[in-house]
Amino acid sequence: MALRKVAYSTLLLLQSYAFAASRRRITPLDLTQWHRNENAHGDDLLTSLLGVSDPDSSTYGQHWSARQVMERFKPAQKSKLSTLDWIRSAGIEDSQIVPSADGGYLDFQATVDQAARLLNTTFQTYTNSDTGEKQITSEDYYVPGDLFDHVAYVVATSPYSGSTPIRRNFKRQTTNVSNPPGAIYNCSQYTTPLCLRKQYGIPPKMVGSANGTFGIYEQAWQNWLASDLDTFFQYFAPELVGKRPKMELIDGGYSQTDIPNVNFFKEANLDFQYAMALTSPQTVTNMQVGDMVRITEEVYRHLPLGHLNLMLAALDRYYCDSLDPDIDPPYPDDQPGGYNHSADCGTVRPPDVLSISYTFPEAAFPPEYLHRQCLEYLKLGLMGITVVVSVSDFGVGSPPGSDDATAGHCLDKDTGAFNTTTGSFSPSFPSSCPWVTTVGGSQLYTQSNTGVDLEPTDKNIVCANSVHISQNETAWYHIMSDGSVVSGGGGFSNVFPVPTYQREKVSWYKKAEIAHLSTIDESFNATGRGYPDVSVQAEAYLTMINGQMKALRGSSASAPVFASIVALLNAERANAGKSRLGFLNPALYANDGILNDVVTGGNEGCDVDPAFKATCGWDAVTGLGSPDYARMRKFFLDLP
C-alpha cells in the first residue's frame, strides 16, 4: 500500500528535546485529525472573495453572512466518511470519536500502539533539556495514499503535553522627547496625529455616522494607561479626555496596570492614542486576548504563538474546534491567574476593521497551521471585515525566535532554523497571508539618519506605471545608536503563492529590479505572495508612556493608522447607505493611483543591505505606496 507523508504539529520541539525512550504501547494519546477541505483551495476560493471585493464584480460589497461562510467551507461528506473508516480500521470505537461542530475535524483517543499503526510511525518520549518537560511525539506521520486528499493535518498530544511558546521580543525602540509642547508641531522630525492628518489628508473630525466598529488586537500583558491617554489627548484631541477604548476581553483578557515596566504599555498606548485621536468620535475596541499566567517583569519576551488563533476562535465559533493544543494556549487553565473556563468560542462579533500589530516568523509554525489561520482572514473578508496587519521591524528577517533580540531573524539555508543572523530571508506572519492588507513602513526624508541624501534632486519624478509619487517619503530605515539597523519588513512568503490580484504588479517589480534581485535570488521565494501592500509612516511617533513623552519607531505603528483611515472611509460609505469596504487588496492593486508611490530607499537584513529596494510601482518594501485620503474617499464612495 502506497503511503504519503501528512502534515502534523511539532512546534519545533525536537530542537530542544532529547530522545529518552520508545513509549509503551498502552500509553494513551489524544489525536485530532483535520479533514482536507477541497472547498478551501483553488481558484474557486479566490473567485468567491473577489466576487465581493473586486470593484469590477457585479456582486461587489454583497458580503456573506457567518452562516453562508460556514456552509461554504464545510468539508465534503466523502472526506468525513473516508477518514472515519480509516480511524475505525485501527480498532478505535465510535464512542471514542467526537466530530467537531463544523464538521472540520475528528477528535479521538487511541493508545500509542493504535496511533502508531494508524500513522505508520513510531512514538518516542523526548525530554526538554531546559525544563525537564516530557513530550511524546514522532518525527513523521504517514497515511494511505488514497486518503491524502482527505487528511490535511494530524495532532497527537499526550498526558505530558503542554503549550511551548516560541519567544518573541517586541521591545520597541524609543527616544525621550525633552520638550513636548514644541515637538508636537515639528512634523519634519516627529510624527503626531496633526502631522498624519497633514501628510495623508485625513479629515480633522469624522462627519456623520460613527456607528462602525474598529478593533485593535492586543495580547496578554500589553495594556494602555488611562493617565497616558488623557495626557496625550490634552495635546492632540481634547474632546477625548476621559474617554476610553471599549474592552472586549477574550480568554481571560484583562487590564494590567500594576507592573511599572514600560514595555507593558508601549504598543497599546501607541495604538489607542493614535487610533482614537484619528477616528473620534468613533469608538475603538480593545480586543484583549489572554490570561494572567506567567506574569513577570520579563514576560513581554514570552508571548505564546496561539493568541491570534484564540481571538479568531472567539470571532468564529466553528473555528474554535480547530485550535491546536500544541500551539494555542489550552483552556480551561487552572494555574494561578489562568482562565479556568473553556475557550471563548464565537462570543465576540467581529469589528468592521481589525488592526493587528504583532508578527511572528512563518518558520515557527507548521504550514498547515498557517493555512488554517490564513483561511480565517479570508472568511472575515467574505463577511466584509477589513484585516490590517503590520510587518516586522527587521527588514527581510522576521521577529527574533529567542530571548536574545540579537540572536538573528533569518533562516539557515541547510536546516531551516530561524536563529541565525545570516542566511535566507525569513518572512513574517500574518503579514504574508494573502487575505490581509499588510502595512509597511515609510518615513519622511527629513527623518532619515543614514547620512545619505535620499531626496531626489528632481521633485517631479515621473514613473511610467505610477500616477502619483510621494514627494517627501522614503522607505523606513533607521540606524540605532549601537550601529544596528531597523527597517521595514517586506519580501515574499515561503508558504503562500502569489495571489492573482497582485500577480501583474509583482511580476513587473521583479523585471524592473532583475539586476539586483538576481544577486540575492537564492535568499527568497520568487513565487511567493509579496508584501507589504501599502505603507505608512513608521518613525518618531510621539507617544505618552508612564507620564513621559517618548518618540517610538516601528512599522507596527503604521497598521493602526492605515486601519483608522479605513474606519473613516467605512463611516463615509455608511452615511451614503453603502456597505463596508471589506477586503481591500483587489481594489488597491487595480487602482493604485489612489495612493502615493514611495520610490526611494530600501530595507535590509540577513547580512544583505540593501535587500529589497523601493521603486516605481509595487515593491517589497513600501508596497503600492502611502494613502491619500481625498483620492481614496472619492474612489470608494463612487463604488456601489
Backbone torsions as a table, in degrees:
resi	resn	phi	psi	omega
1	MET	NA	128.5	179.8
2	ALA	-72.3	137.8	179.2
3	LEU	-116.3	150.6	176.0
4	ARG	-133.0	139.7	-179.7
5	LYS	-69.3	137.4	-178.4
6	VAL	-116.6	153.8	179.8
7	ALA	-68.0	144.9	179.5
8	TYR	-152.2	165.8	-176.7
9	SER	-94.4	125.6	175.2
10	THR	-120.8	-21.1	-179.4
11	LEU	57.1	23.4	-177.4
12	LEU	57.9	26.9	-174.2
13	LEU	-63.3	-34.6	-173.0
14	LEU	-69.5	-9.1	175.5
15	GLN	-72.8	-25.6	-176.1
16	SER	-121.7	0.2	-179.1
17	TYR	-108.7	137.5	178.5
18	ALA	-101.8	143.6	-178.9
19	PHE	-64.1	137.6	178.1
20	ALA	-115.0	-61.8	-177.6
21	ALA	-169.1	160.9	173.4
22	SER	-69.7	150.7	-177.1
23	ARG	-86.4	152.0	173.6
24	ARG	-65.6	148.3	-172.8
25	ARG	-65.4	-24.6	-175.0
26	ILE	-93.0	-2.9	179.3
27	THR	-58.0	130.4	-177.3
28	PRO	-77.2	147.8	174.0
29	LEU	-133.8	146.0	168.7
30	ASP	-101.8	128.4	-179.2
31	LEU	-121.4	146.1	174.9
32	THR	-128.4	127.3	-179.9
33	GLN	-120.6	117.7	178.4
34	TRP	-89.8	133.9	175.6
35	HIS	-70.0	140.2	171.2
36	ARG	-73.5	122.5	-174.0
37	ASN	-95.0	102.8	-179.4
38	GLU	-67.2	-16.9	176.9
39	ASN	-82.2	-5.6	-176.2
40	ALA	-109.4	22.1	-179.2
41	HIS	-140.6	160.8	170.3
42	GLY	89.9	-179.6	-175.6
43	ASP	-65.5	-29.1	-178.3
44	ASP	-62.2	-34.5	178.9
45	LEU	-64.5	-47.0	178.8
46	LEU	-64.5	-36.6	178.1
47	THR	-59.5	-39.5	179.3
48	SER	-62.6	-45.5	-178.8
49	LEU	-69.9	-42.1	178.8
50	LEU	-62.9	-29.0	-179.6
51	GLY	-59.6	-29.5	-179.2
52	VAL	-107.7	-6.8	-174.7
53	SER	-123.8	-10.1	176.9
54	ASP	-89.3	120.9	-178.0
55	PRO	-57.7	-22.8	-180.0
56	ASP	-83.3	-5.1	-178.9
57	SER	-81.4	142.9	177.9
58	SER	-70.3	-15.0	179.5
59	THR	-109.2	21.2	179.7
60	TYR	-56.0	133.4	176.8
61	GLY	80.3	-2.8	179.4
62	GLN	-90.7	75.4	-170.9
63	HIS	-72.3	158.8	-175.3
64	TRP	-88.0	157.9	170.7
65	SER	-84.1	163.9	178.1
66	ALA	-60.5	-36.4	179.3
67	ARG	-66.0	-41.8	177.7
68	GLN	-62.0	-40.0	179.2
69	VAL	-64.2	-44.5	-179.2
70	MET	-61.2	-44.7	-179.6
71	GLU	-64.1	-36.8	-177.8
72	ARG	-67.3	-31.6	-172.3
73	PHE	-105.4	11.6	175.4
74	LYS	-68.8	137.2	176.3
75	PRO	-62.6	155.0	179.6
76	ALA	-66.4	148.6	-180.0
77	GLN	-59.6	-33.4	179.5
78	LYS	-60.4	-40.3	179.5
79	SER	-64.0	-41.7	-179.5
80	LYS	-62.6	-46.9	-177.2
81	LEU	-67.8	-41.0	-178.5
82	SER	-64.5	-44.3	-178.6
83	THR	-72.3	-32.3	177.1
84	LEU	-63.9	-43.6	177.3
85	ASP	-63.1	-38.7	179.8
86	TRP	-63.4	-43.4	179.9
87	ILE	-66.4	-41.9	178.9
88	ARG	-61.9	-30.0	-176.6
89	SER	-64.2	-18.7	178.7
90	ALA	-89.6	8.1	179.1
91	GLY	86.7	17.5	-179.3
92	ILE	-90.5	125.8	-176.0
93	GLU	-77.3	155.1	178.5
94	ASP	-59.3	-31.2	-179.5
95	SER	-65.9	-17.6	179.6
96	GLN	-93.5	-2.7	-174.9
97	ILE	-109.8	126.2	-179.3
98	VAL	-123.8	116.6	177.3
99	PRO	-78.0	151.8	177.9
100	SER	-75.8	163.9	-177.1
101	ALA	-62.2	-34.5	-177.6
102	ASP	-93.6	1.7	-179.2
103	GLY	75.5	12.2	-174.6
104	GLY	-82.8	-20.4	-179.0
105	TYR	-154.9	167.7	175.0
106	LEU	-118.8	131.0	176.6
107	ASP	-107.0	131.1	-178.4
108	PHE	-151.7	158.8	178.2
109	GLN	-105.0	144.2	179.5
110	ALA	-153.5	156.3	170.6
111	THR	-77.0	164.9	177.0
112	VAL	-58.4	-38.8	-179.8
113	ASP	-63.2	-44.3	178.8
114	GLN	-64.1	-44.1	-179.3
115	ALA	-64.9	-37.4	179.9
116	ALA	-65.0	-40.5	178.4
117	ARG	-69.3	-38.6	-178.3
118	LEU	-64.9	-39.2	-173.5
119	LEU	-106.3	8.0	176.5
120	ASN	50.6	54.1	-175.3
121	THR	-148.1	-179.7	175.6
122	THR	-124.5	127.5	178.4
123	PHE	-93.4	138.7	179.8
124	GLN	-135.3	161.4	177.3
125	THR	-97.2	131.0	175.3
126	TYR	-118.0	142.8	179.9
127	THR	-115.5	129.6	179.7
128	ASN	-68.1	124.1	-176.7
129	SER	-68.4	-20.0	-179.2
130	ASP	-92.8	-41.1	-171.6
131	THR	-109.7	-16.0	-175.6
132	GLY	81.1	-1.3	179.4
133	GLU	-65.3	139.1	179.6
134	LYS	-101.2	147.0	-179.2
135	GLN	-141.8	125.8	173.2
136	ILE	-90.2	124.2	-178.4
137	THR	-157.9	177.1	177.3
138	SER	-139.0	151.3	-176.3
139	GLU	-77.2	-26.4	-178.4
140	ASP	-146.8	143.6	172.6
141	TYR	-116.9	142.6	178.9
142	TYR	-132.3	145.1	175.8
143	VAL	-127.1	159.1	176.4
144	PRO	-55.5	143.8	-175.8
145	GLY	-56.5	-34.9	-178.0
146	ASP	-75.6	-5.8	176.8
147	LEU	-100.9	-5.8	-173.5
148	PHE	-60.0	-33.7	-179.6
149	ASP	-76.9	-3.1	-178.2
150	HIS	-115.5	-22.7	-177.4
151	VAL	-106.9	116.3	-177.2
152	ALA	-94.3	-35.3	-164.8
153	TYR	-163.7	142.4	178.9
154	VAL	-133.1	135.4	174.3
155	VAL	-125.9	129.3	175.2
156	ALA	-118.0	126.1	179.2
157	THR	-123.8	146.5	-177.4
158	SER	-113.8	173.5	176.5
159	PRO	-59.7	-20.5	-179.5
160	TYR	-82.2	-20.1	-164.0
161	SER	-64.0	145.6	173.7
162	GLY	-148.4	168.5	-180.0
163	SER	-80.6	124.4	-178.6
164	THR	-114.9	99.8	-174.1
165	PRO	-73.3	140.6	164.3
166	ILE	-78.2	135.9	-171.3
167	ARG	-92.4	144.0	178.7
168	ARG	-133.6	125.9	175.1
169	ASN	-93.0	117.4	-179.9
170	PHE	-115.0	27.4	-178.7
171	LYS	-61.8	115.7	-173.8
172	ARG	-81.6	138.7	177.6
173	GLN	-71.7	137.2	-176.6
174	THR	-133.8	159.7	173.0
175	THR	-135.1	130.3	177.0
176	ASN	-69.8	143.3	178.2
177	VAL	-115.1	116.0	-171.5
178	SER	-79.1	-23.0	-173.4
179	ASN	-135.4	75.1	-175.5
180	PRO	-55.6	-44.4	-176.1
181	PRO	-54.8	-41.4	178.4
182	GLY	-77.6	-35.4	-175.6
183	ALA	-64.4	-30.4	-174.5
184	ILE	-66.1	-16.0	178.7
185	TYR	-104.1	-0.6	-176.4
186	ASN	-93.1	80.7	-175.4
187	CYS	-76.1	-11.7	177.8
188	SER	-77.6	-19.9	-178.2
189	GLN	-115.2	-37.0	-174.8
190	TYR	-115.9	163.4	174.9
191	THR	-114.6	128.2	179.0
192	THR	-138.9	169.7	174.3
193	PRO	-57.1	-37.6	177.8
194	LEU	-62.3	-43.4	-178.5
195	CYS	-68.0	-39.2	179.6
196	LEU	-65.6	-39.7	177.0
197	ARG	-61.9	-42.3	-179.9
198	LYS	-66.9	-43.6	-175.8
199	GLN	-67.1	-42.9	-172.1
200	TYR	-109.5	3.4	177.6
201	GLY	71.8	26.5	-179.4
202	ILE	-71.4	130.7	-178.5
203	PRO	-64.0	149.3	-176.4
204	PRO	-70.0	-20.2	-178.9
205	LYS	-153.4	139.7	177.5
206	MET	-65.1	136.1	179.5
207	VAL	-105.5	131.5	175.1
208	GLY	84.2	-139.9	-171.8
209	SER	-60.8	137.4	173.1
210	ALA	-122.9	29.7	-174.1
211	ASN	-86.3	-9.9	178.8
212	GLY	-67.1	162.4	-179.0
213	THR	-115.2	140.8	-175.4
214	PHE	-138.0	114.6	-177.6
215	GLY	-115.5	145.5	177.4
216	ILE	-123.4	125.7	-179.3
217	TYR	-77.9	129.5	169.9
218	GLU	-132.4	142.0	-176.5
219	GLN	-114.9	137.0	173.6
220	ALA	49.0	-103.6	-162.2
221	TRP	-94.1	8.0	177.6
222	GLN	-87.0	123.8	-179.6
223	ASN	-143.4	159.2	173.8
224	TRP	-95.4	158.3	176.6
225	LEU	-108.4	129.9	-177.7
226	ALA	-59.6	-40.5	-179.2
227	SER	-64.5	-36.1	178.0
228	ASP	-69.0	-39.8	176.7
229	LEU	-58.2	-47.8	-176.1
230	ASP	-64.8	-40.9	179.1
231	THR	-64.6	-42.1	177.9
232	PHE	-62.5	-43.8	-178.3
233	PHE	-66.8	-29.8	176.5
234	GLN	-58.1	-35.5	179.4
235	TYR	-79.5	-42.8	-164.6
236	PHE	-116.4	-19.6	-178.9
237	ALA	-155.6	72.7	-174.2
238	PRO	-55.3	-29.4	-179.1
239	GLU	-67.8	-13.4	-178.1
240	LEU	-95.4	-4.7	179.4
241	VAL	-57.4	127.4	-176.7
242	GLY	91.4	-12.4	177.9
243	LYS	-84.3	149.7	-178.1
244	ARG	-134.7	157.3	172.1
245	PRO	-64.3	151.1	170.4
246	LYS	-74.4	132.1	-177.4
247	MET	-93.9	125.7	173.1
248	GLU	-117.2	100.7	-172.9
249	LEU	-91.2	125.8	-176.0
250	ILE	-123.2	128.0	176.8
251	ASP	50.0	54.0	176.6
252	GLY	84.2	11.5	178.4
253	GLY	-53.7	145.8	-174.0
254	TYR	-156.6	169.1	178.7
255	SER	-102.8	112.8	-178.0
256	GLN	-100.0	114.7	179.5
257	THR	-128.7	5.2	-173.2
258	ASP	-86.0	-32.1	-176.6
259	ILE	-88.8	120.2	-170.7
260	PRO	-76.4	-4.5	-178.8
261	ASN	-56.6	122.9	-174.8
262	VAL	-63.8	-21.8	-178.1
263	ASN	-68.2	-14.6	175.7
264	PHE	-78.9	-12.2	-170.8
265	PHE	-120.7	-11.3	-172.8
266	LYS	-61.7	-56.2	-173.9
267	GLU	-62.7	-50.6	-176.0
268	ALA	-67.1	-41.1	177.7
269	ASN	-58.6	-47.7	-180.0
270	LEU	-61.8	-48.9	-176.1
271	ASP	-55.8	-49.9	-172.2
272	PHE	-83.5	-30.3	175.4
273	GLN	-60.7	-43.5	-177.1
274	TYR	-80.4	-43.5	-178.2
275	ALA	-62.9	-42.8	-179.6
276	MET	-68.5	-41.2	-179.5
277	ALA	-65.0	-35.3	-176.0
278	LEU	-82.2	-23.7	-174.0
279	THR	-114.3	4.0	-179.7
280	SER	-51.7	136.8	10.8
281	PRO	-96.6	19.0	179.3
282	GLN	-64.7	141.1	176.7
283	THR	-77.3	133.2	176.6
284	VAL	-107.0	131.5	-175.3
285	THR	-101.7	133.6	175.5
286	ASN	-91.2	105.2	177.1
287	MET	-83.9	88.6	-171.6
288	GLN	-95.3	115.3	-170.5
289	VAL	-118.3	129.4	171.8
290	GLY	110.8	149.2	-172.7
291	ASP	-94.8	-165.1	-170.9
292	MET	-97.4	11.7	-177.8
293	VAL	-64.6	139.9	175.1
294	ARG	64.8	40.5	176.5
295	ILE	-76.2	116.4	175.0
296	THR	-144.1	171.6	177.5
297	GLU	-61.6	-26.3	-176.1
298	GLU	-103.1	13.2	-171.5
299	VAL	-65.4	-22.2	-178.9
300	TYR	-65.7	-10.0	176.4
301	ARG	-87.7	-5.7	-169.5
302	HIS	-125.6	64.1	-177.9
303	LEU	-90.7	116.0	178.6
304	PRO	-58.6	142.1	-178.2
305	LEU	-64.5	-29.8	-166.2
306	GLY	-85.2	2.6	-175.7
307	HIS	-63.7	-34.0	175.6
308	LEU	-61.4	-40.6	178.5
309	ASN	-63.9	-36.4	178.3
310	LEU	-62.4	-42.1	177.8
311	MET	-62.6	-44.2	-178.9
312	LEU	-63.3	-35.4	177.1
313	ALA	-67.3	-36.3	177.1
314	ALA	-66.4	-28.0	178.6
315	LEU	-83.6	-23.6	-173.4
316	ASP	-138.6	103.3	-175.1
317	ARG	-63.9	-24.4	179.7
318	TYR	-76.9	-21.8	178.3
319	TYR	-81.9	-19.6	-176.6
320	CYS	-56.7	-34.3	179.7
321	ASP	-68.8	-13.5	-178.1
322	SER	-94.7	4.3	177.5
323	LEU	-61.4	139.5	-176.0
324	ASP	-98.7	113.0	-176.6
325	PRO	-64.5	-16.5	177.6
326	ASP	-82.8	-15.2	-175.8
327	ILE	-124.3	-46.0	-175.8
328	ASP	-83.4	133.0	179.9
329	PRO	-53.3	126.1	-175.7
330	PRO	-84.5	143.9	175.5
331	TYR	-132.2	147.4	5.4
332	PRO	-67.8	153.4	178.3
333	ASP	-128.0	110.5	-175.8
334	ASP	-91.9	11.1	174.9
335	GLN	-67.9	157.3	176.2
336	PRO	-55.0	125.5	-178.1
337	GLY	84.6	-1.8	-177.7
338	GLY	-78.8	160.0	177.6
339	TYR	-88.1	98.2	-171.7
340	ASN	-88.4	53.0	178.2
341	HIS	-141.0	164.6	173.4
342	SER	-66.1	155.3	-177.7
343	ALA	-59.0	143.3	178.3
344	ASP	-67.9	121.0	-175.5
345	CYS	-124.4	112.3	178.0
346	GLY	64.5	25.5	-177.7
347	THR	-90.4	-8.9	-173.8
348	VAL	-123.0	133.4	175.4
349	ARG	-81.0	130.4	-178.4
350	PRO	-62.0	139.4	173.9
351	PRO	-72.1	159.3	179.0
352	ASP	-63.8	-34.4	177.4
353	VAL	-129.4	132.1	-179.8
354	LEU	-124.4	122.6	-180.0
355	SER	-108.1	131.8	-179.5
356	ILE	-127.4	120.6	-177.8
357	SER	-111.7	23.5	-179.9
358	TYR	-118.8	135.5	178.9
359	THR	-132.9	156.7	-179.7
360	PHE	-138.0	161.2	176.8
361	PRO	-67.6	134.6	170.8
362	GLU	-53.3	-38.4	-173.4
363	ALA	-67.6	-9.8	-179.6
364	ALA	-82.6	-6.4	-174.7
365	PHE	-124.6	150.2	167.0
366	PRO	-63.8	141.9	-178.3
367	PRO	-55.1	-38.5	-178.4
368	GLU	-65.0	-33.0	176.0
369	TYR	-62.3	-44.6	178.8
370	LEU	-62.7	-42.8	-179.3
371	HIS	-62.9	-41.0	-179.2
372	ARG	-65.4	-43.8	179.9
373	GLN	-67.4	-41.4	179.5
374	CYS	-61.1	-35.9	178.6
375	LEU	-62.9	-32.1	176.5
376	GLU	-63.9	-36.8	177.3
377	TYR	-67.0	-35.1	175.8
378	LEU	-63.8	-42.5	178.4
379	LYS	-60.0	-41.6	177.8
380	LEU	-61.7	-39.5	177.2
381	GLY	-61.4	-40.6	177.6
382	LEU	-61.1	-31.2	-179.5
383	MET	-87.7	3.2	177.2
384	GLY	89.5	18.4	179.1
385	ILE	-95.8	131.2	175.6
386	THR	-93.8	122.0	177.7
387	VAL	-108.1	120.4	-177.9
388	VAL	-114.1	127.8	-173.0
389	VAL	-129.3	143.5	177.3
390	SER	-84.4	169.9	169.0
391	VAL	-100.3	178.3	176.7
392	SER	-81.4	172.7	177.1
393	ASP	-101.7	21.3	-173.3
394	PHE	-120.5	29.8	177.0
395	GLY	59.2	-124.8	-178.6
396	VAL	-84.4	0.4	171.8
397	GLY	-91.2	173.2	176.9
398	SER	-110.3	173.6	176.4
399	PRO	-55.1	151.4	-177.2
400	PRO	-56.7	148.3	178.7
401	GLY	-103.5	20.5	-179.9
402	SER	-152.2	177.7	177.7
403	ASP	-60.4	-36.7	-171.9
404	ASP	-82.9	113.9	-178.1
405	ALA	-65.1	-15.2	179.8
406	THR	-96.8	6.0	-174.2
407	ALA	-73.1	-10.7	175.7
408	GLY	104.0	160.7	-171.0
409	HIS	-139.0	25.3	-174.2
410	CYS	-115.1	-178.3	-177.7
411	LEU	-117.0	126.5	175.1
412	ASP	-62.4	128.7	-174.0
413	LYS	-68.0	-19.0	-179.3
414	ASP	-96.2	-42.4	-173.3
415	THR	-102.9	-21.0	-176.5
416	GLY	82.5	-2.2	177.5
417	ALA	-62.5	146.6	-173.9
418	PHE	-110.6	28.1	179.8
419	ASN	-112.0	39.6	179.9
420	THR	-121.3	152.9	-179.5
421	THR	-90.9	-7.3	175.2
422	THR	-132.7	167.2	178.5
423	GLY	124.5	-156.1	-179.3
424	SER	-72.5	155.1	178.9
425	PHE	-68.4	146.9	-175.5
426	SER	-116.8	101.3	-179.2
427	PRO	-65.7	155.9	178.7
428	SER	-108.2	155.5	-178.9
429	PHE	-130.3	143.2	8.4
430	PRO	-84.2	12.0	178.6
431	SER	-52.6	-35.8	-173.3
432	SER	-84.2	-7.2	178.9
433	CYS	-66.7	130.6	-177.3
434	PRO	-68.6	-13.0	-171.9
435	TRP	-103.1	14.7	172.4
436	VAL	-119.2	161.9	173.0
437	THR	-99.1	113.0	-173.9
438	THR	-96.4	132.8	-174.3
439	VAL	-111.2	118.8	175.9
440	GLY	-89.6	-174.5	-176.1
441	GLY	-111.3	141.0	171.5
442	SER	-128.7	173.8	173.3
443	GLN	-153.3	162.7	175.6
444	LEU	-74.4	152.0	174.8
445	TYR	-54.9	-37.2	-176.4
446	THR	-72.1	-12.2	178.9
447	GLN	-94.5	-6.0	-177.3
448	SER	-72.0	138.8	176.8
449	ASN	-120.6	24.1	-176.9
450	THR	-81.0	-16.2	-175.6
451	GLY	81.0	-0.9	178.4
452	VAL	-103.2	131.0	179.3
453	ASP	-76.6	99.5	-178.4
454	LEU	-85.7	-14.7	-177.5
455	GLU	-74.1	124.6	-178.5
456	PRO	-67.2	145.1	178.4
457	THR	-69.9	-29.6	177.9
458	ASP	-94.4	105.8	-177.7
459	LYS	-69.5	-13.6	-178.9
460	ASN	-104.6	59.2	178.9
461	ILE	-61.4	139.9	178.2
462	VAL	-124.4	124.4	174.2
463	CYS	-115.1	134.3	-176.5
464	ALA	-60.2	-31.3	-175.4
465	ASN	-111.4	18.0	179.5
466	SER	-127.4	131.3	-179.7
467	VAL	-84.0	-41.8	-176.7
468	HIS	-128.3	129.8	179.9
469	ILE	-109.9	132.3	173.7
470	SER	-67.7	126.1	-175.6
471	GLN	-91.5	-4.4	-177.4
472	ASN	-139.2	10.8	-179.0
473	GLU	-117.0	149.3	173.7
474	THR	-137.1	170.7	178.2
475	ALA	-63.3	143.6	-178.9
476	TRP	-71.5	127.4	-177.5
477	TYR	-158.5	121.0	-175.2
478	HIS	-134.8	132.2	175.9
479	ILE	-92.8	121.3	-178.7
480	MET	-76.9	168.9	-177.4
481	SER	-64.0	-24.9	179.0
482	ASP	-89.8	5.5	179.2
483	GLY	91.9	-11.0	177.2
484	SER	-73.5	165.3	-174.8
485	VAL	-124.0	137.9	166.8
486	VAL	-116.4	142.8	-179.0
487	SER	-153.4	165.2	-175.7
488	GLY	-66.2	132.3	177.2
489	GLY	-66.4	155.6	179.0
490	GLY	169.0	158.5	179.7
491	GLY	151.9	-141.4	-173.5
492	PHE	-136.9	136.9	-177.2
493	SER	-66.9	145.8	171.0
494	ASN	-92.3	-5.3	-174.9
495	VAL	-115.3	-41.8	-173.8
496	PHE	-104.2	129.2	178.0
497	PRO	-72.2	163.6	179.6
498	VAL	-64.1	127.0	179.3
499	PRO	-76.1	158.4	-175.4
500	THR	-63.1	-32.3	-175.5
501	TYR	-65.9	-21.4	-179.1
502	GLN	-115.7	4.4	-173.2
503	ARG	-58.3	-44.4	-177.4
504	GLU	-65.9	-43.5	-178.2
505	LYS	-66.3	-42.6	-179.7
506	VAL	-65.9	-41.0	178.7
507	SER	-61.5	-42.6	179.6
508	TRP	-62.6	-41.0	-180.0
509	TYR	-61.7	-45.2	-177.9
510	LYS	-66.4	-32.9	176.2
511	LYS	-71.1	-42.7	-177.8
512	ALA	-66.6	-31.5	-175.7
513	GLU	-106.7	19.8	-172.0
514	ILE	-58.4	-35.5	-178.1
515	ALA	-62.3	-42.7	179.8
516	HIS	-79.2	-45.6	-176.1
517	LEU	-63.2	-28.9	179.3
518	SER	-66.0	-19.8	178.9
519	THR	-83.3	-13.9	-178.2
520	ILE	-128.6	17.1	-171.3
521	ASP	-67.0	-15.7	176.8
522	GLU	-83.7	-3.9	-176.0
523	SER	-99.2	-8.9	-179.0
524	PHE	-143.8	162.6	-178.4
525	ASN	-91.6	103.8	-174.1
526	ALA	-67.9	-12.7	-179.5
527	THR	-102.0	5.3	-175.5
528	GLY	-84.7	165.3	174.6
529	ARG	-59.9	128.2	179.2
530	GLY	-89.1	141.2	176.4
531	TYR	-146.4	154.9	10.3
532	PRO	-83.0	178.2	177.0
533	ASP	-95.4	-36.7	179.6
534	VAL	-141.2	179.9	177.4
535	SER	-146.1	154.3	179.6
536	VAL	-144.0	154.9	-179.5
537	GLN	-50.6	139.2	-176.7
538	ALA	-128.5	8.0	-171.9
539	GLU	-114.6	135.9	167.1
540	ALA	57.1	54.0	174.7
541	TYR	-78.5	115.3	175.7
542	LEU	-67.7	122.4	-174.7
543	THR	-139.0	136.4	177.8
544	MET	-86.6	121.9	-178.6
545	ILE	-135.6	119.3	-179.5
546	ASN	51.8	40.6	175.8
547	GLY	81.9	2.5	179.4
548	GLN	-119.9	141.6	175.5
549	MET	-83.2	122.5	-180.0
550	LYS	-126.3	154.3	175.9
551	ALA	-101.1	112.5	-178.4
552	LEU	-101.0	146.8	177.0
553	ARG	-130.1	151.7	179.2
554	GLY	145.8	145.2	-176.8
555	SER	-71.5	-12.4	175.2
556	SER	-67.5	-18.1	173.9
557	ALA	-72.1	-26.3	-174.7
558	SER	-71.1	-35.2	-174.5
559	ALA	-62.0	-51.8	-179.1
560	PRO	-65.4	-25.0	176.5
561	VAL	-68.8	-47.8	178.1
562	PHE	-64.3	-39.5	178.1
563	ALA	-62.3	-35.1	177.2
564	SER	-62.5	-40.6	178.0
565	ILE	-62.4	-42.1	178.5
566	VAL	-63.4	-41.0	178.7
567	ALA	-61.4	-40.3	177.7
568	LEU	-65.2	-41.8	178.7
569	LEU	-66.0	-37.3	175.2
570	ASN	-59.6	-42.7	179.9
571	ALA	-62.8	-40.1	179.5
572	GLU	-66.9	-38.4	176.8
573	ARG	-67.9	-37.1	177.5
574	ALA	-62.6	-40.1	177.6
575	ASN	-61.2	-29.7	-179.9
576	ALA	-90.9	6.8	179.1
577	GLY	74.8	27.4	-176.6
578	LYS	-113.5	166.5	-175.3
579	SER	-76.9	170.4	174.2
580	ARG	-66.3	162.2	-178.3
581	LEU	-73.9	-38.2	-179.1
582	GLY	67.5	-144.7	-177.0
583	PHE	-68.0	121.8	-170.4
584	LEU	-90.3	-27.3	-164.0
585	ASN	-57.1	-44.1	179.4
586	PRO	-58.0	-39.4	179.2
587	ALA	-69.2	-40.2	-178.0
588	LEU	-67.2	-44.5	-176.5
589	TYR	-70.3	-30.1	179.9
590	ALA	-86.1	-11.0	-175.8
591	ASN	-141.8	52.2	-173.8
592	ASP	-70.1	-4.2	175.4
593	GLY	-67.3	-12.1	176.8
594	ILE	-81.1	-3.3	178.9
595	LEU	-113.5	167.1	175.0
596	ASN	-103.0	114.8	-177.5
597	ASP	-67.7	126.0	175.6
598	VAL	-97.1	117.4	-165.3
599	VAL	-118.0	5.1	179.8
600	THR	-127.2	161.0	179.0
601	GLY	92.1	-170.5	-179.0
602	GLY	-174.8	178.2	173.2
603	ASN	-115.9	-178.6	-176.9
604	GLU	-146.8	-175.9	177.0
605	GLY	136.5	160.7	177.9
606	CYS	55.9	37.6	177.3
607	ASP	65.8	25.9	177.1
608	VAL	-126.4	125.6	179.4
609	ASP	-151.3	112.5	1.2
610	PRO	-79.4	154.2	174.0
611	ALA	-90.7	-78.4	173.4
612	PHE	-105.7	142.5	-178.1
613	LYS	-107.9	145.9	170.7
614	ALA	-75.0	144.8	-178.9
615	THR	-157.0	-178.9	178.6
616	CYS	-61.5	135.7	-178.8
617	GLY	83.0	-164.4	178.7
618	TRP	-66.0	142.6	172.0
619	ASP	-144.9	164.9	-174.4
620	ALA	-86.0	26.6	176.9
621	VAL	-126.8	-48.7	-177.6
622	THR	-119.7	7.0	178.5
623	GLY	63.8	-138.0	179.8
624	LEU	-80.9	-14.7	179.5
625	GLY	127.8	-170.1	-175.5
626	SER	-100.4	160.1	-172.3
627	PRO	-75.1	151.0	168.2
628	ASP	-127.9	107.0	-169.5
629	TYR	-60.3	-42.8	-176.2
630	ALA	-62.0	-45.2	-179.4
631	ARG	-69.7	-39.3	177.5
632	MET	-63.9	-42.2	-179.8
633	ARG	-59.8	-49.2	-178.9
634	LYS	-60.8	-45.0	-177.5
635	PHE	-63.2	-50.5	-173.9
636	PHE	-74.7	-28.1	176.2
637	LEU	-73.9	-24.0	177.8
638	ASP	-77.6	-15.8	179.8
639	LEU	-77.2	155.5	-179.4
640	PRO	-68.1	NA	NA
